[in-house]
Amino acid sequence: MQQLSKSEKLSWLSKISFGMGAFGKDLVYALVGNLFMFYLTDVRFVAPAFVGTLFMAARIWDAFNDPFMGMVVDNTRTKWGKFRPWIMIGTILNAIVLALMFWNVNLEGQSFLAYAAVLYILWGMTYTIDDIPYWSMVPALTDDENERSQISAIPRLFASFAWLIVGSFGLIIIDKAGGGDSRTGFAYFAMIVSVIFIVCSAITVINCREKVITKSAEKTTVKGMLHVLIANDQVKVILGIALFFNFAYQLSNSFSLYYFTYAIGIQDLYPVYTGVAGIAQMAAQFTFPIITKIIGRGKAFFLACFLPVAGFALLFIVGMIAPASIVAVGISSAIVNYGIGFMLVFITVMLADVVDYGEYSLGTRNESILFSMQTFIVKFAGAFSGFVSGVGLTIIGWKAGVTPGAGTIMGMKIIMIIIPAALSALCYLFYKKGYKLTGDFYEQMIAQLRARKEN
């Protein structure tokens, strides 16, 4: 293996270019994650239970599709590396599918349901082609702990900016672009996002190079893939954390528009909540390398888990005593999302460490297989949150355009606040019980890996 020396640093051009890839990618994911369900239920008037079931069915397919794509990437050998070709291929395919998902097709009833279902499944598959190799590049860019913290935080910073744009200005752009026609507005917005996505990925592909490279002729087989996922004990821990966190994060994210529109009755609070969320996440990601260096990863991880709990508790109280308060809603969002911003970086850093641990304990380095599980977890959590939202809205008696009763409002608070808070707390339990790639053990592991390569 050819190793990046401790004296060699990644250029800022490489770091920023890598972040640009996340910006384009997460513009796409924010549009689908935040607004696709709303588009289907409130613009195309699709039953929420159907939407939730569709989201869940698509992720069942991804359980097979995503790890397979990880194996394909790990087995790729080209003069451009194994990640960059797939990033560009996935970007172009996904951008085309995204535009078609929101295209103002003249279809209704069963025909539109079939159209939406096929394109949503294709969107998930093509997103996988880009997302897995993109995040798999992190451990291939550097093995230096501080550099890795930076290269993990920077794309998360760009990604949060993308979510900020979609959350704060998405509905405004859609309204302006469509001249008041939501269907046309969504179509134009999706096309704009698709173009930006392609440009951003091209910047990443042109300016980022692999530095930690395994030069091996050995191909990863299905049996080898299963061995990597089962034998590496830290995979189970990080995937448990990622699952609970992403379910909490995406459930509150995807449901917030319904919550402020129907439970609070003030839709204008939605861009306030999401706007502050984006700023708070960016602040967390910007300060992540500094905070973790000062207080250590263990205490920083505690903040990542329990700041959201505190923020959700405050939001619940605000909903009872001052539901119209912009300041109170903003403060609640800031607390929740500063912790979320930390956790977004932590998961990337920890997965990169798990790649090193796999090489240390099993003798194989399988970035894409391990990061494919992150892609699957993110999409599965998004789909499951959509399923819970869709079925939950049906169970609690929600109907589009109808003022909800007290029971429906309480059900919305449970979905938006109570469930995410509980899941966030569970992340810390997983970390304390099982994660061991910290402190002296981590330093000894990296030292031994370097010694192996020098010898």
C-alpha positions in Angstrom: 0.0 0.0 0.0 1.2 3.5 -0.9 0.7 5.7 2.2 0.2 9.4 2.6 3.1 10.6 4.9 2.3 12.7 7.9 4.2 15.6 6.5 2.1 15.7 3.3 -1.1 17.6 3.5 -4.1 17.8 1.4 -4.4 21.1 -0.5 -7.3 23.4 0.2 -8.3 23.1 -3.4 -8.8 19.3 -2.9 -10.7 19.9 0.3 -13.0 22.5 -1.1 -13.5 20.5 -4.3 -14.5 17.4 -2.3 -17.0 19.6 -0.4 -18.5 20.8 -3.6 -19.4 17.2 -4.5 -21.4 17.0 -1.2 -23.1 20.3 -2.0 -24.5 19.0 -5.3 -25.3 15.6 -3.9 -27.2 16.9 -0.9 -29.1 19.5 -2.9 -30.6 16.4 -4.6 -31.1 14.5 -1.4 -32.7 17.5 0.4 -35.1 18.0 -2.4 -36.2 14.4 -2.3 -35.9 13.9 1.4 -37.7 17.1 2.4 -40.2 17.8 -0.3 -40.9 14.7 -2.4 -43.4 13.3 0.0 -45.0 16.7 0.3 -45.1 17.0 -3.5 -46.9 13.6 -3.8 -49.4 14.2 -1.0 -50.2 17.9 -1.3 -49.4 18.6 -5.0 -50.3 15.3 -6.7 -52.8 14.2 -4.0 -51.4 10.7 -3.5 -52.5 8.9 -0.4 -49.8 9.2 2.3 -50.0 5.5 3.2 -49.1 4.6 -0.5 -46.2 7.0 -0.3 -44.9 5.5 2.9 -45.2 2.0 1.5 -43.4 2.9 -1.7 -40.5 4.4 0.2 -40.2 1.3 2.3 -40.4 -1.1 -0.7 -37.7 0.8 -2.5 -35.3 0.4 0.5 -35.9 -3.4 0.6 -34.4 -3.5 -2.9 -31.5 -1.3 -1.7 -30.6 -3.9 0.9 -29.3 -6.0 -2.0 -28.4 -3.2 -4.4 -26.2 -1.0 -2.2 -23.7 -3.6 -0.9 -23.4 -5.0 -4.4 -22.5 -1.5 -5.7 -19.9 -1.3 -3.0 -18.4 -4.6 -4.2 -18.4 -3.3 -7.8 -16.5 -0.1 -6.8 -14.0 -2.0 -4.6 -13.3 -4.2 -7.7 -12.8 -1.3 -10.1 -9.3 -0.7 -11.4 -8.8 2.3 -13.8 -6.2 4.9 -14.4 -8.6 7.4 -12.8 -8.8 5.3 -9.7 -11.8 3.3 -8.5 -14.0 6.1 -7.2 -14.1 9.0 -9.6 -15.5 7.2 -12.7 -18.5 5.9 -10.7 -19.1 9.3 -9.1 -19.5 10.9 -12.5 -21.6 8.1 -14.0 -23.9 8.1 -10.9 -24.2 11.8 -11.0 -25.4 12.0 -14.6 -27.8 9.2 -14.3 -29.3 10.4 -11.0 -29.6 14.0 -12.3 -31.7 12.7 -15.2 -33.9 10.6 -13.0 -34.4 13.5 -10.6 -35.7 15.8 -13.3 -38.1 13.1 -14.5 -39.4 12.5 -10.9 -40.7 16.1 -10.7 -41.6 16.4 -14.4 -45.1 17.8 -14.9 -46.4 14.7 -16.7 -50.0 14.6 -17.8 -50.8 11.4 -15.8 -53.3 10.8 -13.1 -54.5 7.9 -10.9 -52.9 4.5 -11.3 -50.8 5.7 -14.3 -49.1 8.4 -12.2 -48.6 6.1 -9.2 -46.8 3.6 -11.4 -44.7 6.4 -13.0 -43.8 7.8 -9.5 -42.9 4.4 -8.1 -40.6 3.3 -11.0 -38.8 6.7 -11.0 -38.4 6.7 -7.2 -36.8 3.2 -7.2 -34.5 4.3 -10.1 -33.6 7.4 -8.2 -32.5 5.3 -5.2 -30.4 3.0 -7.4 -28.7 5.8 -9.3 -28.0 7.8 -6.2 -26.2 4.7 -4.8 -23.9 4.7 -7.9 -22.7 8.2 -6.9 -22.9 8.2 -3.1 -21.0 5.1 -2.3 -17.8 6.0 -4.2 -18.0 9.6 -3.0 -17.9 8.8 0.7 -15.6 5.9 0.1 -12.9 8.4 -1.0 -12.6 9.8 2.6 -10.2 7.1 3.9 -8.4 7.0 0.5 -7.6 10.7 0.7 -5.7 10.6 4.0 -5.1 8.5 7.1 -3.9 11.4 9.3 -6.4 11.9 12.2 -6.6 15.7 12.0 -6.7 15.7 8.2 -9.4 13.1 8.3 -11.5 15.2 10.7 -11.2 18.1 8.3 -12.0 16.2 5.1 -15.0 14.7 6.9 -16.3 18.0 8.2 -15.9 20.1 5.1 -18.3 18.1 2.9 -20.8 17.9 5.7 -20.5 21.7 6.0 -21.3 22.0 2.2 -24.1 19.5 2.6 -25.7 21.4 5.4 -25.6 24.5 3.2 -27.5 22.6 0.6 -30.1 21.5 3.1 -30.3 25.2 4.2 -31.1 26.4 0.7 -33.7 23.7 0.0 -35.3 24.1 3.5 -35.3 27.9 3.7 -35.8 28.9 0.0 -37.1 25.7 -1.8 -40.8 26.5 -1.5 -40.2 30.1 -2.4 -38.2 29.2 -5.5 -40.8 26.6 -6.5 -43.6 29.2 -6.2 -41.7 31.9 -8.2 -40.5 29.4 -10.9 -43.9 28.1 -11.4 -45.7 31.4 -11.2 -48.0 30.0 -8.5 -48.3 26.6 -10.3 -46.7 24.1 -7.9 -46.3 21.3 -10.5 -44.4 23.6 -12.9 -42.4 25.1 -10.0 -41.3 21.7 -8.8 -40.3 20.7 -12.3 -38.1 23.8 -12.9 -36.5 23.5 -9.4 -35.6 19.9 -10.0 -34.0 20.7 -13.3 -31.9 23.5 -11.7 -30.8 21.2 -9.0 -29.8 18.5 -11.5 -27.6 20.9 -13.5 -25.9 22.1 -10.3 -25.3 18.5 -9.2 -23.5 17.6 -12.4 -21.2 20.7 -12.2 -20.3 20.1 -8.5 -19.5 16.4 -9.1 -17.3 17.4 -12.1 -15.3 19.8 -9.7 -14.8 16.9 -7.3 -13.7 14.4 -9.9 -11.2 16.9 -11.5 -9.5 18.1 -8.3 -9.5 15.1 -5.9 -7.0 12.2 -6.1 -6.7 9.0 -4.1 -3.6 9.0 -1.9 -4.1 5.9 0.3 -4.2 3.2 -2.4 -4.3 -0.6 -2.0 -2.4 -2.1 -5.0 -3.8 -5.6 -5.1 -5.0 -7.8 -7.9 -7.3 -9.7 -5.5 -11.0 -9.1 -6.3 -13.7 -8.9 -3.7 -16.2 -11.7 -4.0 -19.7 -11.9 -2.5 -18.3 -14.3 0.1 -15.6 -11.8 0.9 -18.1 -9.0 1.1 -20.2 -10.9 3.6 -17.0 -11.7 5.6 -16.0 -8.0 5.8 -19.5 -7.0 7.0 -19.8 -9.8 9.6 -16.3 -10.4 10.9 -15.5 -6.7 11.6 -17.2 -6.2 15.0 -17.0 -2.4 14.8 -19.2 -2.4 11.6 -22.2 -3.5 13.7 -21.6 -0.7 16.2 -21.3 2.1 13.7 -24.2 0.9 11.7 -26.4 0.8 14.8 -25.4 4.4 15.6 -26.0 5.5 12.0 -29.4 3.8 11.8 -30.8 5.3 14.9 -29.3 8.7 14.2 -30.5 8.9 10.5 -34.0 7.7 11.4 -34.2 10.4 14.1 -32.7 13.1 11.8 -34.7 12.3 8.7 -38.0 11.7 10.5 -37.9 15.2 12.1 -36.6 16.7 8.8 -39.2 15.2 6.5 -42.1 15.7 9.0 -41.2 19.3 9.9 -43.2 20.9 7.1 -46.4 18.9 8.1 -45.7 19.8 11.8 -45.5 23.6 11.3 -48.2 23.7 8.7 -50.8 21.6 10.5 -49.9 21.0 14.1 -48.8 24.6 14.7 -50.8 26.1 11.9 -48.0 28.5 10.8 -46.2 27.3 7.7 -43.9 30.3 7.8 -42.2 28.8 10.8 -40.9 26.0 8.6 -38.3 28.0 6.7 -37.3 29.6 10.1 -36.7 26.1 11.6 -34.9 24.7 8.6 -32.9 27.9 8.0 -31.6 27.9 11.6 -31.0 24.2 11.3 -28.7 24.7 8.3 -26.7 27.4 10.0 -26.4 25.4 13.2 -25.2 22.3 11.4 -22.6 24.3 9.5 -21.4 25.9 12.7 -21.1 22.5 14.3 -19.2 21.1 11.3 -16.9 24.1 11.1 -16.0 23.8 14.8 -15.9 20.0 14.9 -12.1 19.6 14.5 -11.5 22.3 17.1 -14.0 21.0 19.7 -12.9 17.4 19.4 -9.3 18.4 19.8 -10.1 20.4 23.0 -12.6 18.1 24.8 -11.9 14.8 23.0 -14.1 12.6 20.8 -15.9 10.9 23.7 -17.3 14.1 25.2 -18.0 15.6 21.8 -20.0 12.4 20.9 -22.1 12.9 24.1 -22.9 16.4 22.9 -23.9 15.0 19.5 -26.4 12.7 21.1 -27.9 14.8 23.9 -28.0 18.3 22.4 -30.8 17.1 20.1 -32.6 15.6 23.1 -32.5 18.9 24.9 -33.5 20.8 21.7 -36.5 18.6 21.0 -37.6 18.9 24.6 -37.6 22.7 24.3 -39.5 22.5 21.0 -42.2 20.4 22.7 -42.5 23.0 25.4 -42.5 25.9 22.9 -45.3 24.2 21.0 -47.5 24.4 24.2 -46.7 27.8 25.6 -45.4 29.9 22.7 -46.1 28.1 19.4 -45.9 31.3 17.3 -42.5 32.5 18.7 -40.0 32.7 15.9 -37.2 33.2 18.5 -38.1 30.2 20.5 -38.5 27.9 17.5 -35.1 29.2 16.2 -33.4 28.5 19.5 -34.9 25.0 19.6 -33.7 24.3 16.1 -30.2 25.6 16.9 -29.8 23.3 19.8 -31.1 20.2 18.0 -29.1 20.8 14.8 -25.8 21.8 16.4 -25.8 18.2 17.8 -26.9 16.8 14.5 -24.1 18.6 12.7 -21.6 17.0 15.1 -23.1 13.6 14.5 -23.0 13.9 10.7 -19.3 14.4 10.8 -18.8 11.7 13.5 -20.4 9.0 11.4 -18.1 9.8 8.4 -15.0 9.9 10.6 -15.9 6.7 12.5 -16.6 4.8 9.3 -13.2 5.8 7.9 -11.7 4.5 11.2 -13.6 1.3 10.7 -12.0 0.9 7.3 -8.6 1.1 8.9 -9.7 -1.3 11.6 -10.8 -3.8 9.0 -7.4 -3.7 7.4 -5.8 -4.0 10.9 -7.9 -7.0 12.0 -8.8 -8.8 8.8 -6.0 -7.7 6.4 -8.3 -6.3 3.8 -9.2 -2.7 3.0 -12.8 -2.4 1.7 -13.8 1.3 1.7 -16.7 1.0 -0.7 -18.3 -2.1 0.9 -18.3 -0.4 4.3 -19.4 3.0 3.0 -22.1 1.3 1.0 -23.7 0.4 4.2 -23.8 4.1 5.2 -25.6 4.8 1.9 -28.1 2.0 2.6 -28.6 3.2 6.2 -29.2 6.8 5.1 -31.7 5.7 2.4 -33.4 3.1 4.6 -33.8 5.6 7.4 -35.3 8.1 5.0 -37.7 5.5 3.6 -38.6 4.2 7.1 -39.2 7.8 8.2 -41.4 8.3 5.2 -43.2 5.0 6.0 -43.7 6.1 9.6 -44.8 9.6 8.4 -47.2 8.3 5.8 -48.8 5.5 7.8 -48.7 7.7 10.9 -50.5 10.5 9.2 -53.2 8.0 8.2 -53.5 6.5 11.7 -53.7 9.9 13.5 -56.5 11.0 11.0 -54.6 13.7 9.0 -56.1 15.0 5.8 -54.6 17.5 3.4 -56.1 21.0 3.8 -58.2 20.0 6.9 -57.6 21.6 10.3 -56.4 18.8 12.6 -58.0 18.0 16.0 -56.2 17.7 19.3 -55.5 14.0 18.9 -54.0 14.5 15.5 -51.8 17.4 16.7 -50.5 15.2 19.6 -49.7 12.4 17.1 -47.8 14.9 15.0 -45.7 16.0 18.1 -44.9 12.4 18.9 -43.7 11.7 15.3 -41.8 15.0 15.0 -40.3 15.3 18.5 -40.7 12.4 20.9 -39.5 9.5 18.6 -36.4 11.4 17.3 -35.4 12.4 20.8 -35.5 8.8 22.1 -33.6 7.5 19.1 -30.9 10.2 19.5 -30.3 9.1 23.1 -30.0 5.4 22.0 -27.0 6.4 19.8 -25.0 7.1 22.9 -25.8 3.7 24.4 -24.5 2.0 21.3 -21.3 4.1 21.4 -20.6 3.4 25.1 -21.3 -0.3 24.9 -19.4 -1.2 21.7 -17.2 1.5 20.0 -13.5 1.0 20.8 -11.6 2.9 18.1 -10.5 5.7 20.4 -7.6 6.8 22.5 -4.5 4.6 22.8 -6.1 1.7 20.9 -6.7 3.8 17.9 -3.2 5.3 18.0 -1.6 1.9 18.3 -3.7 0.6 15.4 -2.6 3.4 13.0 1.0 3.0 14.1 1.0 -0.7 13.4 -0.6 -0.2 10.0 2.1 2.3 9.1 4.8 -0.1 10.3 3.4 -2.9 8.2 3.5 -0.8 5.1 7.1 0.5 5.8 8.2 -3.1 6.2 
